[in-house]
């Protein structure tokens, strides 16, 4: 016969979405809380099965617990996406400026660079907004979706800028073109995947922070 605590933890894990490590840590914390409750009930004379079932009932249903847990994971995914944009885009801009060695960038590349800088500023604002105070204050409802589309926009601009810059790159910069292009491909994949996960989290209902 299956353990009610294991079933509860598995159902909760399946219902939540967000950074894998953060989700695993959150589910493990809840499992530990259930284990403590089971130990208390078993110490009061209940059988192991009865103690587990009572502990699960006291915790409430998975559906009741998901919104508050999902809020934490959505914040985590939002921050992860913003952090990737804030790190990857400036690094790529520096790499391509090195390729061009002080020469003026093509107009199309300048537009894409401006988009990248805007994305970095938006990511920085997101990191500030979702910092320590986010656990005590309501999160702006559109913020996760804004962060997701910021990441998506940045991930689209990356390969476009790479194509423009690689085609027009000066001959002196060609030794650096391949490493810069490879870094762009990797960054695009990481940022795009995080932005996609952020969009998914942004569509999920979340609870409000506790008043404590």
NUTIFI-768768 format. One record per residue (C-alpha): residue number from 1; residue in three letters; x, y, z. Coordinates in nm, 4 decimals, decimal comma, always signed. Last residue first. Layout:
BEGIN
num	residu	east	north	up
NUM	Ala	X	Y	Z;
...
***
This chain:
BEGIN
num	residu	east	north	up
212	Unk	+0,3507	+3,7424	+0,8780;
211	Unk	+0,0914	+3,8814	+0,6361;
210	Unk	+0,1293	+3,5871	+0,4023;
209	Unk	+0,2110	+3,6580	+0,0402;
208	Unk	-0,0794	+3,6256	-0,2079;
207	Unk	-0,1555	+3,3102	-0,3999;
206	Unk	-0,0684	+3,2252	-0,7601;
205	Unk	-0,2723	+3,1248	-1,0624;
204	Unk	-0,0660	+2,9939	-1,3578;
203	Unk	-0,0217	+3,1885	-1,6818;
202	Unk	+0,3017	+3,3535	-1,5673;
201	Unk	+0,4531	+3,0118	-1,4945;
200	Unk	+0,4170	+2,9103	-1,8601;
199	Unk	+0,5613	+3,2388	-1,9824;
198	Unk	+0,8554	+3,1945	-1,7440;
197	Unk	+0,9238	+2,8456	-1,8787;
196	Unk	+0,9393	+2,9881	-2,2324;
195	Unk	+1,1661	+3,2703	-2,1141;
194	Unk	+1,4013	+3,0181	-1,9512;
193	Unk	+1,4181	+2,8127	-2,2712;
192	Unk	+1,4801	+3,1233	-2,4846;
191	Unk	+1,7536	+3,2481	-2,2497;
190	Unk	+1,9419	+2,9173	-2,2520;
189	Unk	+1,9123	+2,8557	-2,6252;
188	Unk	+2,0048	+3,2118	-2,7233;
187	Unk	+2,3026	+3,2092	-2,4892;
186	Unk	+2,4362	+2,8910	-2,6486;
185	Unk	+2,3926	+3,0270	-3,0006;
184	Unk	+2,5464	+3,3623	-2,9055;
183	Unk	+2,8484	+3,1949	-2,7481;
182	Unk	+2,8985	+2,9998	-3,0694;
181	Unk	+2,8757	+3,3197	-3,2761;
180	Unk	+3,1264	+3,5010	-3,0547;
179	Unk	+3,3681	+3,2074	-3,0733;
178	Unk	+3,3285	+3,1960	-3,4552;
177	Unk	+3,3631	+3,5724	-3,5111;
176	Unk	+3,6771	+3,6216	-3,3031;
175	Unk	+3,9314	+3,5175	-3,5685;
174	Unk	+3,7202	+3,7173	-3,8188;
173	Unk	+3,7801	+4,0548	-3,6588;
172	Unk	+4,0559	+4,1798	-3,8857;
171	Unk	+3,8467	+4,0896	-4,1902;
170	Unk	+3,5759	+4,3320	-4,0826;
169	Unk	+3,2408	+4,1739	-3,9897;
168	Unk	+2,9528	+4,2512	-4,2279;
167	Unk	+2,8123	+3,9008	-4,2592;
166	Unk	+2,9000	+3,8067	-3,9015;
165	Unk	+2,7484	+4,1256	-3,7615;
164	Unk	+2,4128	+4,0888	-3,9339;
163	Unk	+2,3864	+3,7143	-3,8654;
162	Unk	+2,4872	+3,7572	-3,5014;
161	Unk	+2,2447	+4,0435	-3,4505;
160	Unk	+1,9601	+3,8262	-3,5733;
159	Unk	+2,0800	+3,5377	-3,3571;
158	Unk	+2,0705	+3,7510	-3,0400;
157	Unk	+1,7620	+3,9619	-3,1154;
156	Unk	+1,5332	+3,6588	-3,0837;
155	Unk	+1,6709	+3,5675	-2,7405;
154	Unk	+1,6396	+3,9283	-2,6229;
153	Unk	+1,2765	+3,9453	-2,7324;
152	Unk	+1,1985	+3,6165	-2,5613;
151	Unk	+1,3700	+3,7258	-2,2410;
150	Unk	+1,1741	+4,0510	-2,2353;
149	Unk	+0,8646	+3,8493	-2,3191;
148	Unk	+0,9132	+3,6329	-2,0107;
147	Unk	+1,0019	+3,9265	-1,7865;
146	Unk	+0,6844	+4,1074	-1,8934;
145	Unk	+0,4857	+3,7884	-1,8330;
144	Unk	+0,6328	+3,7512	-1,4847;
143	Unk	+0,5658	+4,1215	-1,4104;
142	Unk	+0,2021	+4,1310	-1,5202;
141	Unk	+0,0554	+4,0563	-1,1785;
140	Unk	+0,2802	+4,3025	-0,9908;
139	Unk	+0,3927	+4,0865	-0,6960;
138	Unk	+0,1993	+4,1527	-0,3773;
137	Unk	+0,4332	+4,2522	-0,0928;
136	Unk	+0,5950	+4,0413	+0,1790;
135	Unk	+0,7915	+3,7823	-0,0187;
134	Unk	+0,8525	+4,0338	-0,2957;
133	Unk	+1,0358	+4,2598	-0,0508;
132	Unk	+1,3501	+4,0448	-0,0716;
131	Unk	+1,3907	+4,0926	-0,4448;
130	Unk	+1,1276	+4,0596	-0,7174;
129	Unk	+1,1126	+4,4305	-0,7980;
128	Unk	+1,4914	+4,4733	-0,8009;
127	Unk	+1,5417	+4,1724	-1,0271;
126	Unk	+1,2643	+4,2943	-1,2577;
125	Unk	+1,4222	+4,6391	-1,2825;
124	Unk	+1,7511	+4,4783	-1,3849;
123	Unk	+1,5737	+4,2672	-1,6459;
122	Unk	+1,4045	+4,5759	-1,7906;
121	Unk	+1,7419	+4,7501	-1,8137;
120	Unk	+1,8936	+4,4443	-1,9806;
119	Unk	+1,6054	+4,4232	-2,2285;
118	Unk	+1,6507	+4,7901	-2,3180;
117	Unk	+2,0217	+4,7269	-2,3782;
116	Unk	+1,9367	+4,4337	-2,6037;
115	Unk	+1,6847	+4,6354	-2,8042;
114	Unk	+1,9477	+4,9065	-2,8461;
113	Unk	+2,1924	+4,6392	-2,9652;
112	Unk	+1,9351	+4,5236	-3,2211;
111	Unk	+1,8990	+4,8782	-3,3520;
110	Unk	+2,2773	+4,9214	-3,3636;
109	Unk	+2,3098	+4,5913	-3,5484;
108	Unk	+2,0675	+4,7117	-3,8151;
107	Unk	+2,2681	+5,0337	-3,8516;
106	Unk	+2,5961	+4,8483	-3,9001;
105	Unk	+2,8398	+4,8939	-3,6107;
104	Unk	+3,0969	+5,1721	-3,6200;
103	Unk	+3,4511	+5,0420	-3,5873;
102	Unk	+3,6048	+5,0219	-3,2391;
101	Unk	+3,7454	+4,6736	-3,2790;
100	Unk	+3,4457	+4,5180	-3,4622;
99	Unk	+3,5047	+4,1743	-3,3152;
98	Unk	+3,5612	+4,3268	-2,9723;
97	Unk	+3,2291	+4,5092	-3,0029;
96	Unk	+3,0777	+4,1704	-3,0805;
95	Unk	+3,2114	+4,0178	-2,7605;
94	Unk	+3,1108	+4,3174	-2,5466;
93	Unk	+2,7546	+4,3007	-2,6787;
92	Unk	+2,7462	+3,9266	-2,6124;
91	Unk	+2,8565	+3,9723	-2,2517;
90	Unk	+2,6025	+4,2523	-2,2013;
89	Unk	+2,3212	+4,0272	-2,3331;
88	Unk	+2,4079	+3,7151	-2,1337;
87	Unk	+2,4225	+3,8553	-1,7799;
86	Unk	+2,1102	+4,0715	-1,7485;
85	Unk	+1,9157	+3,8371	-1,9764;
84	Unk	+2,0064	+3,5347	-1,7634;
83	Unk	+1,9203	+3,7212	-1,4435;
82	Unk	+1,5808	+3,8266	-1,5788;
81	Unk	+1,4963	+3,4667	-1,6655;
80	Unk	+1,6065	+3,3372	-1,3257;
79	Unk	+1,4215	+3,6167	-1,1465;
78	Unk	+1,0959	+3,5338	-1,3217;
77	Unk	+1,1483	+3,1634	-1,2568;
76	Unk	+1,2003	+3,2275	-0,8854;
75	Unk	+0,9008	+3,4592	-0,8621;
74	Unk	+0,6923	+3,1934	-1,0338;
73	Unk	+0,8280	+2,9332	-0,7919;
72	Unk	+0,7279	+3,1368	-0,4867;
71	Unk	+0,3822	+3,2066	-0,6261;
70	Unk	+0,3438	+2,8398	-0,7174;
69	Unk	+0,3811	+2,7415	-0,3535;
68	Unk	+0,1068	+2,9820	-0,2440;
67	Unk	-0,1234	+2,8709	-0,5271;
66	Unk	-0,0499	+2,4943	-0,4870;
65	Unk	-0,1491	+2,4448	-0,1227;
64	Unk	-0,5258	+2,4427	-0,1610;
63	Unk	-0,5167	+2,2189	-0,4693;
62	Unk	-0,2812	+1,9796	-0,2883;
61	Unk	-0,5429	+1,9414	-0,0194;
60	Unk	-0,4935	+2,0585	+0,3355;
59	Unk	-0,1900	+2,0082	+0,5616;
58	Unk	-0,4097	+1,8657	+0,8377;
57	Unk	-0,5494	+1,6011	+0,6043;
56	Unk	-0,1971	+1,4910	+0,5090;
55	Unk	-0,0934	+1,4605	+0,8737;
54	Unk	-0,4059	+1,2568	+0,9504;
53	Unk	-0,3379	+1,0140	+0,6657;
52	Unk	+0,0238	+0,9698	+0,7710;
51	Unk	-0,0629	+0,9102	+1,1376;
50	Unk	-0,3320	+0,6591	+1,0419;
49	Unk	-0,0905	+0,4660	+0,8229;
48	Unk	+0,1869	+0,4665	+1,0842;
47	Unk	-0,0553	+0,3584	+1,3562;
46	Unk	-0,1729	+0,6196	+1,6028;
45	Unk	-0,0499	+0,6229	+1,9631;
44	Unk	+0,0360	+0,9866	+2,0329;
43	Unk	+0,3933	+0,9278	+1,9214;
42	Unk	+0,2558	+0,8231	+1,5825;
41	Unk	+0,0755	+1,1562	+1,5649;
40	Unk	+0,3942	+1,3528	+1,6391;
39	Unk	+0,6028	+1,1445	+1,3974;
38	Unk	+0,3454	+1,1975	+1,1203;
37	Unk	+0,3524	+1,5730	+1,1821;
36	Unk	+0,7320	+1,5763	+1,1575;
35	Unk	+0,7169	+1,3736	+0,8350;
34	Unk	+0,4600	+1,6145	+0,6935;
33	Unk	+0,6890	+1,9070	+0,7603;
32	Unk	+0,9774	+1,7199	+0,5986;
31	Unk	+0,7612	+1,6518	+0,2929;
30	Unk	+0,6774	+2,0218	+0,2759;
29	Unk	+1,0458	+2,1116	+0,2840;
28	Unk	+1,1179	+1,8460	+0,0204;
27	Unk	+0,8501	+1,9911	-0,2076;
26	Unk	+1,0080	+2,3365	-0,1789;
25	Unk	+1,3618	+2,2073	-0,2397;
24	Unk	+1,2526	+2,0091	-0,5451;
23	Unk	+1,0684	+2,3118	-0,6819;
22	Unk	+1,3663	+2,5412	-0,6274;
21	Unk	+1,5995	+2,2919	-0,7900;
20	Unk	+1,3757	+2,2437	-1,0928;
19	Unk	+1,3041	+2,6124	-1,1543;
18	Unk	+0,9276	+2,6520	-1,1979;
17	Unk	+0,6059	+2,4558	-1,2295;
16	Unk	+0,3954	+2,2925	-0,9592;
15	Unk	+0,1132	+2,0401	-1,0025;
14	Unk	+0,3386	+1,7367	-1,0556;
13	Unk	+0,5421	+1,8192	-0,7437;
12	Unk	+0,2259	+1,8508	-0,5362;
11	Unk	+0,0958	+1,5162	-0,6579;
10	Unk	+0,4291	+1,3484	-0,5811;
9	Unk	+0,4445	+1,5030	-0,2326;
8	Unk	+0,0892	+1,3931	-0,1529;
7	Unk	+0,1466	+1,0407	-0,2826;
6	Unk	+0,4666	+1,0093	-0,0801;
5	Unk	+0,2874	+1,1328	+0,2328;
4	Unk	-0,0056	+0,8971	+0,1737;
3	Unk	+0,2390	+0,5998	+0,1572;
2	Unk	+0,1390	+0,3400	-0,0981;
1	Unk	+0,0000	+0,0000	+0,0000;
***
